[in-house]
């Protein structure tokens, strides 16, 4: 599954201009942070932990304008904590941006 990384590319370009090394570092930081939040969701042992990790993923995604990942985080918050289907979709979206 791949997602349009246009918003991420535009954000990075606006933030760092024509510095490819910095652009790669910023992209890697976003992906690493998103993966960590997805892992926190996977390991959540209570509804509150699931919800907080999903909210943080939504916030991170909003910072970079990644609408599909924002929507998936909202789906996670609205759905059942620990839902493996939404986690698969979130992980697929993150990997599509990597």
URCOR-V126560 format. One record per residue. RES is the residue in one letter. SS is DSSP state (helix for helix, strand for strand, loop for the rest). Layout:
BEGIN
[[RES	SS] [RES	SS]]
END
This chain:
BEGIN
[[X	loop] [X	loop] [X	loop] [X	loop] [X	loop] [X	helix] [X	helix] [X	helix] [X	helix] [X	helix] [X	helix] [X	helix] [X	helix] [X	helix] [X	helix] [X	helix] [X	loop] [X	loop] [X	loop] [X	helix] [X	helix] [X	helix] [X	helix] [X	helix] [X	helix] [X	helix] [X	helix] [X	helix] [X	helix] [X	helix] [X	helix] [X	helix] [X	helix] [X	helix] [X	helix] [X	helix] [X	helix] [X	helix] [X	helix] [X	helix] [X	helix] [X	helix] [X	helix] [X	loop] [X	loop] [X	loop] [X	helix] [X	helix] [X	helix] [X	helix] [X	helix] [X	helix] [X	helix] [X	helix] [X	helix] [X	helix] [X	helix] [X	helix] [X	helix] [X	helix] [X	helix] [X	helix] [X	helix] [X	helix] [X	loop] [X	loop] [X	helix] [X	helix] [X	helix] [X	helix] [X	helix] [X	helix] [X	helix] [X	helix] [X	helix] [X	helix] [X	helix] [X	helix] [X	loop] [X	loop] [X	loop] [X	loop] [X	loop] [X	helix] [X	helix] [X	helix] [X	helix] [X	helix] [X	helix] [X	helix] [X	helix] [X	helix] [X	helix] [X	helix] [X	helix] [X	helix] [X	helix] [X	loop]]
END
